[in-house]
Amino acid sequence: MQGVKIYQEKLFNSFRLSDHVPASNFYRGLKEILQLDFLYKETVGYYGKSGQKSMDSIMFFKLSLIGYLKNIISDRKLISHCNMRLNLLYFLDYKTETKKKEYLGSSKLCKTCLIKKQCLGKTAKEKKFSITYYRKK
């Protein structure tokens, strides 16, 4: 008799990324030796005092590092790539209970954007992208 598996989402999930990333993984080792806490002090002058909170400085650096190592120059491709790899999610301190944070492209940014021609005529809602990588303090 042939069995059929029916997929159903669990209501409560106990999942730890650290259990699923091998000890010999490159990004696991990099996470253990890479100390980036100094970035908070070094970058504080580049942030405003009001408005929406931005992405965590360490998270931004780690994403940039992954993009460099994997030769990914598109932010959206980088986020998509990181979402599919458990070792990268572990390196980025992803928490399974983290809610997505959305960032909108403002009109100020659009004026200086290098790919402005590709998205002309799109509304702010269409330019919205979400990212799941940020830390709670």
C-alpha positions as CSV (number, residue, x, y, z in Angstrom):
1,M,0.0,0.0,0.0
2,Q,1.4,3.4,-1.0
3,G,1.6,6.0,1.8
4,V,1.0,9.7,1.2
5,K,2.7,12.3,3.4
6,I,0.5,15.3,4.1
7,Y,2.4,18.5,5.0
8,Q,1.0,20.6,7.9
9,E,2.6,23.5,9.6
10,K,3.3,23.1,13.3
11,L,1.7,25.6,15.6
12,F,4.7,25.5,18.0
13,N,8.1,24.8,16.7
14,S,11.3,24.1,18.7
15,F,14.1,24.6,16.2
16,R,17.7,25.7,16.9
17,L,19.9,26.7,13.9
18,S,23.0,25.8,15.9
19,D,21.9,22.1,15.9
20,H,21.8,22.0,12.1
21,V,25.1,23.7,11.2
22,P,28.1,21.4,11.4
23,A,31.0,22.3,13.7
24,S,33.3,22.3,10.6
25,N,31.3,24.8,8.7
26,F,33.2,27.9,7.5
27,Y,30.6,30.4,8.6
28,R,30.2,28.8,12.0
29,G,34.0,29.2,12.6
30,L,33.9,32.7,11.3
31,K,31.1,33.6,13.6
32,E,33.1,32.3,16.6
33,I,36.2,34.3,15.8
34,L,34.8,37.5,14.3
35,Q,34.2,40.2,16.9
36,L,32.3,43.2,15.4
37,D,31.0,44.9,18.5
38,F,33.3,47.9,17.8
39,L,31.2,48.8,14.8
40,Y,28.5,50.3,17.0
41,K,30.8,52.9,18.3
42,E,32.4,53.5,14.9
43,T,29.2,54.0,13.0
44,V,27.1,55.9,15.6
45,G,27.8,59.3,13.9
46,Y,26.3,58.1,10.6
47,Y,22.8,57.6,12.0
48,G,20.1,60.2,12.7
49,K,18.4,60.7,15.9
50,S,14.8,60.5,14.6
51,G,12.9,58.4,12.1
52,Q,12.6,54.7,11.6
53,K,15.3,52.5,13.1
54,S,17.7,51.2,10.6
55,M,19.3,47.8,10.1
56,D,21.8,46.7,12.7
57,S,25.4,47.8,11.8
58,I,26.8,44.3,12.5
59,M,24.1,42.7,10.4
60,F,24.8,45.1,7.5
61,F,28.5,44.3,7.7
62,K,27.9,40.5,7.8
63,L,25.5,40.7,4.8
64,S,28.1,42.8,2.9
65,L,30.8,40.2,3.7
66,I,28.6,37.3,2.5
67,G,27.9,39.3,-0.7
68,Y,31.6,39.8,-1.3
69,L,32.5,36.1,-0.5
70,K,29.7,34.8,-2.7
71,N,30.1,37.4,-5.4
72,I,26.5,38.6,-5.1
73,I,26.0,42.3,-5.9
74,S,22.2,42.5,-5.8
75,D,20.7,43.1,-2.4
76,R,17.6,41.2,-3.2
77,K,19.6,38.2,-4.5
78,L,21.7,38.3,-1.4
79,I,18.7,38.2,0.9
80,S,17.1,35.4,-1.2
81,H,20.4,33.5,-1.1
82,C,20.8,33.9,2.7
83,N,17.1,32.8,3.3
84,M,17.9,29.4,1.7
85,R,21.1,28.6,3.6
86,L,21.0,27.5,7.3
87,N,24.7,28.2,7.8
88,L,24.2,31.8,6.6
89,L,21.2,32.3,8.8
90,Y,23.2,31.1,11.8
91,F,26.1,33.4,10.9
92,L,23.6,36.3,10.7
93,D,22.2,35.6,14.2
94,Y,18.8,34.9,12.7
95,K,16.2,34.0,15.2
96,T,13.3,31.8,14.2
97,E,10.8,33.9,16.1
98,T,12.0,37.2,14.4
99,K,9.4,39.1,12.6
100,K,10.2,40.5,9.1
101,K,11.1,44.2,9.0
102,E,10.2,46.1,6.0
103,Y,12.2,48.9,4.4
104,L,10.7,51.3,1.9
105,G,12.7,53.2,-0.8
106,S,12.1,56.9,-0.1
107,S,11.9,59.5,-2.9
108,K,15.2,61.0,-1.6
109,L,16.9,57.7,-2.2
110,C,15.3,57.3,-5.6
111,K,16.8,60.5,-6.9
112,T,20.4,59.2,-6.4
113,C,19.6,55.5,-7.1
114,L,21.8,53.8,-9.8
115,I,18.9,51.7,-11.0
116,K,16.3,54.4,-11.1
117,K,15.5,53.8,-14.7
118,Q,14.4,50.2,-14.0
119,C,11.8,51.1,-11.4
120,L,10.4,54.4,-12.8
121,G,6.6,54.5,-12.5
122,K,6.5,52.0,-9.7
123,T,4.7,52.9,-6.5
124,A,6.4,52.9,-3.1
125,K,4.5,49.7,-2.3
126,E,6.0,47.9,-5.3
127,K,9.5,49.0,-4.3
128,K,9.1,47.6,-0.8
129,F,11.3,44.8,0.2
130,S,11.5,42.9,3.5
131,I,14.4,41.6,5.4
132,T,14.4,39.3,8.4
133,Y,17.9,40.0,9.7
134,Y,18.1,42.4,12.6
135,R,18.9,42.2,16.2
136,K,16.7,43.2,19.2
137,K,18.6,45.0,21.9
